[in-house]
Amino acid sequence: DKWKDYEKPLKAGIPYILVAHDIYSLRSGRDDCEFERKQIGSAAAVIFTSEAHKDWLAERMELPPHEVIHSRPLARCLDFDPLPKLPRSIVYAGGLLQLSRKDSPFGYRCYHEEFKVLRAAGWDVHAYPAWVGSAVPEVIAEYSDIGVTVHEPVKQGALYRELSQYTVGLQAYSDGGAQGYPRTCMPNK
């Protein structure tokens, strides 16, 4: 999503395979995204993580050779001794936003209502923000105020073991903001 890493092999004349897992034009609702057109059009091949992402782009541009390969963890990432389970605990790992941004294009990352319902049902709710930028004080305060334990972000290599201590994992997008993009992320995370 808008990363320019592809420019390095392109400038060096080295063919590259683009892994397209976050489609900016679909996320933003913009049909004409010159950056994306150049990034994808210059690739020797593209790996999509969702059929819907491939279809969206195929309607807007000619695609290089491509395949759809759904995301899943590498076997080595799952080779760990699980942590002891915490009773009646549920965990979410991903983006978190302030409630004031619920109607923004990224509003599907506002889980306030969902977490309130889970807390009211007696679940201990934990959240691991996907990146440091999402762990801003306002976000932490809002979720803490409804009883959610917001942890520091954990590097991907250690995340699966960290998540193993919870009874249930939540993998979803909240029903807010622009829904065209999150409904295409299959499998989600």
Backbone bond lengths (Angstrom), bond angles and torsions (degrees), N, CA, C in turn:
res aa  C-N    CA-C-N  psi(-1)  N-CA   C-N-CA  omega(-1)  CA-C   N-CA-C  phi
1 D - - - 1.442 - - 1.517 109.34 -
2 K 1.287 115.80 96.17 1.464 124.84 175.77 1.529 114.11 64.57
3 W 1.322 119.36 12.90 1.467 121.11 174.11 1.517 108.28 -77.30
4 K 1.323 116.81 143.20 1.460 120.50 -176.83 1.526 112.04 -104.98
5 D 1.324 117.80 19.21 1.466 120.88 179.75 1.527 112.23 -57.26
6 Y 1.305 117.49 -30.71 1.461 121.42 -178.31 1.523 112.29 -61.61
7 E 1.335 117.40 -22.52 1.468 120.20 -176.72 1.532 112.34 -66.91
8 K 1.326 117.89 -28.29 1.465 120.87 -178.79 1.527 111.38 -64.62
9 P 1.343 120.03 -54.66 1.465 117.92 177.67 1.527 112.25 -66.49
10 L 1.328 117.07 -32.36 1.463 120.82 179.33 1.526 110.25 -61.98
11 K 1.336 117.53 -46.23 1.466 121.20 179.17 1.523 111.85 -65.70
12 A 1.334 116.51 -30.80 1.465 120.54 -179.16 1.528 111.85 -86.17
13 G 1.339 117.25 -2.17 1.462 120.79 -179.84 1.518 113.13 75.08
14 I 1.323 117.40 22.16 1.464 122.04 -179.16 1.532 108.63 -99.43
15 P 1.325 118.24 124.79 1.471 119.87 176.68 1.531 109.96 -61.93
16 Y 1.304 116.35 144.22 1.467 119.93 178.94 1.520 110.28 -132.48
17 I 1.341 114.25 152.20 1.461 121.92 173.93 1.519 106.48 -104.12
18 L 1.308 116.07 120.55 1.456 121.69 -179.32 1.524 109.40 -90.02
19 V 1.328 117.12 130.17 1.462 121.85 171.37 1.524 106.14 -96.90
20 A 1.329 116.10 107.17 1.469 121.84 -175.65 1.524 108.73 -99.42
21 H 1.328 115.72 96.69 1.458 120.29 -178.03 1.526 112.66 -114.56
22 D 1.300 117.91 -2.95 1.460 121.77 -177.88 1.526 106.93 -146.31
23 I 1.303 117.40 102.91 1.457 122.41 -171.12 1.535 110.16 -94.11
24 Y 1.323 115.93 104.71 1.463 121.53 -174.24 1.525 112.38 -59.37
25 S 1.319 118.19 -43.74 1.468 119.60 -177.34 1.522 110.99 -63.77
26 L 1.313 117.98 -36.73 1.457 121.74 177.35 1.527 110.08 -70.61
27 R 1.325 116.39 -44.01 1.468 120.95 179.69 1.531 110.65 -60.88
28 S 1.332 116.86 -41.81 1.462 120.61 -175.58 1.522 112.90 -89.58
29 G 1.344 117.27 -13.40 1.457 120.72 -177.99 1.517 113.41 77.79
30 R 1.328 116.83 15.03 1.471 121.54 -179.94 1.525 109.15 -95.03
31 D 1.314 116.43 122.93 1.459 120.15 179.67 1.517 113.39 -73.50
32 D 1.311 117.75 -30.87 1.453 120.13 -175.41 1.522 109.75 -114.27
33 C 1.295 115.31 99.13 1.457 120.78 179.62 1.521 107.82 -118.32
34 E 1.320 115.91 98.83 1.465 121.15 -175.05 1.528 111.81 -60.27
35 F 1.318 117.08 -38.62 1.464 121.13 178.39 1.536 110.20 -56.93
36 E 1.313 116.26 -49.32 1.460 121.31 -178.37 1.532 111.25 -65.43
37 R 1.295 115.76 -39.48 1.466 120.76 178.89 1.533 110.24 -59.86
38 K 1.323 117.40 -42.77 1.462 121.46 179.44 1.533 110.58 -70.07
39 Q 1.314 117.01 -44.76 1.465 122.44 -178.69 1.536 110.71 -59.35
40 I 1.308 117.06 -48.51 1.462 121.68 -177.24 1.524 110.89 -77.51
41 G 1.324 116.31 -42.25 1.462 120.09 -178.23 1.512 113.82 -65.15
42 S 1.320 117.46 -23.90 1.464 121.47 -179.84 1.524 113.02 -88.62
43 A 1.305 117.47 -11.34 1.467 121.21 -176.33 1.533 111.25 -73.15
44 A 1.325 115.53 145.96 1.470 120.28 173.73 1.519 109.64 -71.76
45 A 1.330 116.44 -31.51 1.461 122.87 177.90 1.526 107.80 -160.46
46 V 1.331 115.99 161.61 1.464 121.14 -179.97 1.519 108.82 -131.15
47 I 1.323 114.79 136.40 1.463 121.59 170.73 1.524 106.53 -107.80
48 F 1.320 116.68 119.20 1.463 122.51 175.90 1.522 108.22 -99.00
49 T 1.328 117.08 148.34 1.457 120.62 177.28 1.529 111.62 -99.52
50 S 1.315 117.12 1.32 1.459 121.96 -178.87 1.529 109.45 -149.70
51 E 1.332 116.01 135.16 1.459 120.32 175.88 1.524 110.78 -60.67
52 A 1.335 115.86 -38.16 1.462 120.02 -178.44 1.530 111.39 -64.93
53 H 1.328 117.48 -34.85 1.467 120.18 176.97 1.528 110.36 -65.55
54 K 1.318 115.74 -44.59 1.467 120.38 178.19 1.529 109.92 -60.61
55 D 1.328 117.01 -47.06 1.463 121.26 -178.43 1.534 111.60 -61.82
56 W 1.325 117.11 -42.29 1.467 121.85 178.88 1.528 110.46 -56.59
57 L 1.326 115.37 -48.89 1.462 119.34 -177.49 1.529 112.00 -73.27
58 A 1.316 117.75 -34.64 1.469 120.88 179.92 1.532 111.01 -63.11
59 E 1.333 117.49 -28.54 1.461 121.51 177.05 1.528 111.96 -74.33
60 R 1.320 117.03 -15.78 1.456 121.10 -172.94 1.517 114.33 -113.89
61 M 1.345 116.68 -17.06 1.466 119.61 -178.01 1.516 110.04 -159.30
62 E 1.314 115.07 162.05 1.456 120.12 174.52 1.526 107.64 -79.22
63 L 1.328 115.61 127.72 1.464 120.22 -176.92 1.522 111.06 -94.55
64 P 1.323 117.36 144.10 1.467 120.19 170.69 1.531 108.06 -69.94
65 P 1.329 119.18 177.52 1.469 119.50 175.54 1.527 109.63 -50.78
66 H 1.341 116.51 139.65 1.460 119.51 -174.40 1.523 111.39 -151.75
67 E 1.311 115.24 160.01 1.457 124.73 175.14 1.515 108.07 -139.67
68 V 1.326 116.05 157.27 1.462 121.58 172.22 1.516 107.06 -108.32
69 I 1.316 115.95 121.09 1.465 122.43 177.00 1.517 106.73 -129.43
70 H 1.318 116.66 115.32 1.460 120.42 -177.64 1.523 110.44 -69.12
71 S 1.320 115.56 143.86 1.469 121.49 179.02 1.521 110.57 -68.03
72 R 1.297 114.80 142.15 1.458 121.24 170.36 1.516 107.52 -162.72
73 P 1.317 116.81 157.99 1.465 118.45 -176.42 1.525 112.16 -67.65
74 L 1.309 115.47 150.78 1.456 120.97 172.73 1.530 108.88 -71.27
75 A 1.308 116.62 147.43 1.471 120.66 -179.13 1.522 111.32 -55.45
76 R 1.333 117.24 -38.75 1.470 119.06 -178.24 1.526 111.77 -65.77
77 C 1.329 117.48 -25.59 1.466 120.58 178.38 1.532 111.88 -73.61
78 L 1.319 115.52 -17.91 1.468 119.92 -178.98 1.520 112.45 -102.10
79 D 1.319 116.53 6.68 1.471 121.53 179.81 1.528 108.57 -93.74
80 F 1.319 115.98 86.28 1.463 121.40 -179.77 1.523 108.64 -153.61
81 D 1.308 115.39 163.41 1.458 121.35 172.98 1.527 107.11 -88.62
82 P 1.342 117.37 117.63 1.465 119.85 -177.12 1.532 111.49 -62.13
83 L 1.302 114.76 150.80 1.458 121.22 176.16 1.528 109.59 -78.13
84 P 1.329 117.97 155.83 1.473 119.59 176.30 1.529 110.59 -59.40
85 K 1.328 116.36 142.00 1.470 121.67 -177.05 1.522 112.15 -72.89
86 L 1.314 114.93 138.19 1.458 121.90 171.46 1.526 107.52 -91.44
87 P 1.325 119.13 131.92 1.473 120.61 -177.06 1.527 112.34 -68.43
88 R 1.319 115.86 146.23 1.474 124.60 177.15 1.518 112.66 41.20
89 S 1.322 114.55 50.85 1.463 120.07 -179.24 1.525 109.61 -118.06
90 I 1.311 114.54 141.66 1.461 120.86 177.79 1.524 107.32 -128.59
91 V 1.334 116.19 143.69 1.460 120.08 -176.44 1.521 110.50 -130.35
92 Y 1.326 114.25 142.71 1.457 122.68 173.21 1.524 106.91 -124.28
93 A 1.323 116.82 134.00 1.467 121.89 174.24 1.524 107.15 -125.23
94 G 1.320 116.65 121.81 1.460 120.53 -179.67 1.510 111.10 159.98
95 G 1.322 115.67 -163.36 1.456 120.56 -178.65 1.515 112.11 -73.04
96 L 1.317 115.91 142.52 1.469 123.22 175.95 1.525 108.77 -130.93
97 L 1.314 116.19 137.57 1.470 120.73 178.23 1.518 110.83 -129.15
98 Q 1.326 115.18 163.90 1.449 121.73 175.30 1.522 109.54 -69.13
99 L 1.326 116.18 151.08 1.453 121.94 179.08 1.525 111.51 -59.67
100 S 1.317 117.77 -31.11 1.474 121.09 178.98 1.528 112.36 -62.42
101 R 1.337 117.13 -14.84 1.472 120.54 -179.14 1.530 112.45 -103.40
102 K 1.336 117.29 13.83 1.466 121.39 -177.49 1.528 112.74 -58.24
103 D 1.324 117.80 -33.74 1.469 120.76 -179.26 1.516 112.86 -94.66
104 S 1.331 117.55 6.91 1.463 121.44 177.28 1.523 109.30 -79.80
105 P 1.318 118.15 169.41 1.471 119.32 178.03 1.540 113.63 -56.33
106 F 1.335 117.39 -24.90 1.464 120.56 -179.69 1.527 112.03 -103.76
107 G 1.317 117.70 19.48 1.460 122.97 -178.27 1.513 114.70 -61.11
108 Y 1.320 117.47 -16.26 1.462 120.25 177.19 1.527 111.75 -68.93
109 R 1.327 117.12 -2.05 1.464 121.60 176.02 1.533 111.73 -100.94
110 C 1.313 117.34 17.09 1.466 122.60 176.31 1.527 108.36 -104.17
111 Y 1.301 116.54 109.18 1.467 122.02 -174.27 1.517 112.98 -109.93
112 H 1.303 117.77 19.28 1.463 121.36 -175.29 1.531 111.96 -55.48
113 E 1.318 117.06 -51.72 1.471 120.32 -176.99 1.526 111.75 -65.92
114 E 1.319 116.68 -42.96 1.457 120.11 -179.81 1.527 110.79 -62.65
115 F 1.326 116.22 -43.38 1.467 119.97 -179.14 1.527 110.78 -68.57
116 K 1.338 118.59 -34.69 1.467 121.08 176.27 1.524 110.58 -61.31
117 V 1.327 116.49 -43.56 1.468 120.82 179.62 1.527 110.44 -63.28
118 L 1.326 116.48 -43.47 1.472 119.99 178.94 1.530 111.16 -63.89
119 R 1.325 116.82 -41.58 1.476 120.75 178.46 1.532 109.69 -63.20
120 A 1.333 117.16 -43.07 1.470 121.03 -179.64 1.530 111.79 -63.87
121 A 1.341 115.98 -27.07 1.468 120.79 178.75 1.529 111.85 -85.38
122 G 1.336 116.77 3.42 1.458 120.17 175.02 1.522 115.65 93.50
123 W 1.314 117.47 13.88 1.467 120.49 178.36 1.522 110.62 -89.47
124 D 1.318 115.57 142.53 1.460 122.74 171.96 1.531 105.52 -88.32
125 V 1.329 117.90 112.56 1.458 122.43 -172.84 1.536 110.51 -100.39
126 H 1.341 115.59 130.40 1.462 123.01 178.07 1.525 108.62 -123.17
127 A 1.332 116.43 146.05 1.464 120.81 178.48 1.524 109.34 -135.13
128 Y 1.332 114.66 138.00 1.464 122.84 175.67 1.515 107.58 -117.80
129 P 1.344 117.44 104.11 1.468 119.36 179.61 1.529 111.10 -59.39
130 A 1.322 115.37 145.80 1.465 120.64 -176.97 1.515 112.65 -71.07
131 W 1.311 118.04 -26.77 1.461 120.87 -177.82 1.518 108.47 -149.53
132 V 1.292 114.52 159.48 1.460 120.90 -177.17 1.520 111.29 -59.21
133 G 1.310 117.19 -37.72 1.460 120.66 -178.69 1.512 113.14 -59.75
134 S 1.346 117.59 -26.55 1.460 119.24 -179.82 1.518 111.43 -82.03
135 A 1.319 118.01 -11.24 1.457 121.35 -178.57 1.524 111.01 -92.82
136 V 1.327 116.43 37.62 1.455 120.19 179.28 1.527 109.04 -69.78
137 P 1.314 117.73 155.46 1.473 120.34 -176.31 1.526 114.38 -54.05
138 E 1.337 118.18 -38.14 1.471 120.30 -179.58 1.528 111.31 -62.81
139 V 1.324 116.30 -42.06 1.467 120.34 -179.73 1.526 109.56 -65.95
140 I 1.320 116.77 -48.01 1.463 120.73 -179.53 1.527 109.85 -59.39
141 A 1.325 117.71 -44.64 1.466 121.45 -178.81 1.527 111.55 -63.01
142 E 1.324 117.36 -45.39 1.465 120.12 -178.49 1.528 111.92 -61.18
143 Y 1.316 116.49 -45.83 1.465 119.31 -178.62 1.524 111.11 -73.67
144 S 1.318 117.97 -36.56 1.466 121.13 177.18 1.528 110.25 -62.94
145 D 1.336 116.95 -37.84 1.469 121.04 -179.98 1.521 112.80 -62.16
146 I 1.328 117.77 -24.78 1.470 119.47 177.69 1.528 111.34 -99.57
147 G 1.335 116.40 9.93 1.458 120.74 173.34 1.508 115.63 92.92
148 V 1.322 118.46 13.43 1.464 122.11 178.85 1.530 108.76 -88.74
149 T 1.321 115.93 135.27 1.457 120.27 173.89 1.525 107.57 -88.11
150 V 1.333 116.53 112.85 1.461 121.52 179.79 1.525 107.74 -98.21
151 H 1.330 115.67 117.55 1.458 122.29 -178.27 1.525 110.71 -92.43
152 E 1.312 116.00 163.21 1.454 121.16 171.81 1.532 108.04 -65.66
153 P 1.332 117.89 148.43 1.470 119.13 175.92 1.535 110.59 -58.07
154 V 1.329 115.66 144.84 1.467 122.75 179.97 1.526 107.84 -116.22
155 K 1.322 116.99 137.19 1.467 120.25 178.52 1.525 110.06 -61.24
156 Q 1.339 114.59 147.16 1.460 120.70 -175.20 1.525 113.07 -52.24
157 G 1.317 117.99 -40.76 1.462 120.89 -178.20 1.513 114.37 -61.60
158 A 1.328 117.91 -24.88 1.463 122.08 -179.07 1.528 112.42 -105.73
159 L 1.325 117.16 -5.97 1.456 120.52 -171.97 1.531 113.19 -66.26
160 Y 1.322 118.47 -43.18 1.467 119.77 -176.35 1.529 111.13 -61.66
161 R 1.324 117.13 -42.61 1.468 119.70 178.28 1.523 109.54 -64.18
162 E 1.308 117.09 -43.37 1.471 121.19 179.53 1.529 110.43 -59.58
163 L 1.319 117.29 -42.09 1.467 121.09 -178.23 1.524 112.42 -73.27
164 S 1.331 117.69 -18.14 1.470 121.33 -176.68 1.521 113.16 -64.51
165 Q 1.319 118.56 -15.89 1.464 120.66 -177.04 1.528 113.56 -80.89
166 Y 1.326 117.10 -9.24 1.459 119.97 -175.85 1.518 111.10 -96.10
167 T 1.334 115.31 152.53 1.459 121.73 -178.36 1.519 111.55 -70.05
168 V 1.339 115.66 -41.80 1.462 121.43 -175.08 1.527 108.91 -136.14
169 G 1.319 116.05 142.09 1.459 121.08 173.57 1.515 109.73 -109.94
170 L 1.324 116.91 136.67 1.463 122.17 178.14 1.515 108.80 -102.17
171 Q 1.328 116.68 120.07 1.462 122.46 174.96 1.517 107.10 -123.16
172 A 1.308 115.26 99.10 1.461 119.02 -176.07 1.516 109.04 -160.74
173 Y 1.321 114.66 171.78 1.448 121.12 168.94 1.519 106.39 -119.44
174 S 1.311 117.22 137.69 1.449 121.93 178.01 1.526 109.73 -66.46
175 D 1.316 116.62 158.00 1.462 121.56 -179.25 1.527 109.68 -88.10
176 G 1.328 115.81 72.62 1.456 121.24 178.60 1.509 109.45 -150.57
177 G 1.308 116.20 164.62 1.462 120.02 178.53 1.513 112.23 66.50
178 A 1.312 115.44 -159.87 1.465 121.55 -179.63 1.531 109.13 -76.21
179 Q 1.315 117.55 115.85 1.466 121.44 -174.97 1.521 113.94 -90.66
180 G 1.330 118.35 -8.14 1.463 120.33 -179.40 1.509 112.42 -57.88
181 Y 1.314 117.83 -41.98 1.460 121.23 -177.64 1.526 113.56 -74.92
182 P 1.335 120.45 -56.16 1.462 118.56 -174.06 1.525 113.69 -61.41
183 R 1.299 117.22 -27.51 1.473 119.06 -179.62 1.529 111.96 -73.70
184 T 1.325 117.35 -7.29 1.466 120.51 178.03 1.520 112.08 -99.38
185 C 1.312 117.92 -6.66 1.472 121.76 -175.58 1.526 109.04 -84.54
186 M 1.305 115.62 86.77 1.457 121.60 -178.02 1.509 109.33 -128.53
187 P 1.285 120.74 124.00 1.466 123.24 -5.27 1.507 110.07 -73.78
188 N 1.295 116.09 150.68 1.461 121.61 -179.66 1.516 108.89 -76.02
189 K 1.328 116.38 125.79 1.461 124.11 176.38 1.512 110.87 57.86
